[in-house]
């Protein structure tokens, strides 16, 4: 079993920055992907970014390109999402996810087997 714990959410003004963290614990073997998804009230969950654990290959949603950066620290089993130039439309509950099948399809939520509880990001205008 794998547990994921997110942190780093909060309230920030438009144009500001936040860094989300997600630490994984439990039995993890081989290569897998870790990703970030978000869900705003009344909207479907959407993909934000993902990174593969071994090669560090990254994938971004169009809405995140140029503003968000995903990274990982293998020694700490932790991934990060640096979010800059935040906009009110970035307001959502952000979830960390991990999955072996997600290496091939990182933008598909159904490829992830493990999910965190979520951390709230609120961007005021």
Secondary structure, 3 states (H helix, E strand, C coil): CEEEEEECCEEEECCCCEEEEEEEEECCCCCCEEEEEEECCCCCCEEEEEEECCCCCEEECCCCCCCEEEEEEHHHCEEEEEECCCCHHHCEEEEEEEECHHHCCCCCHHHCCEECCCEEEEEEC
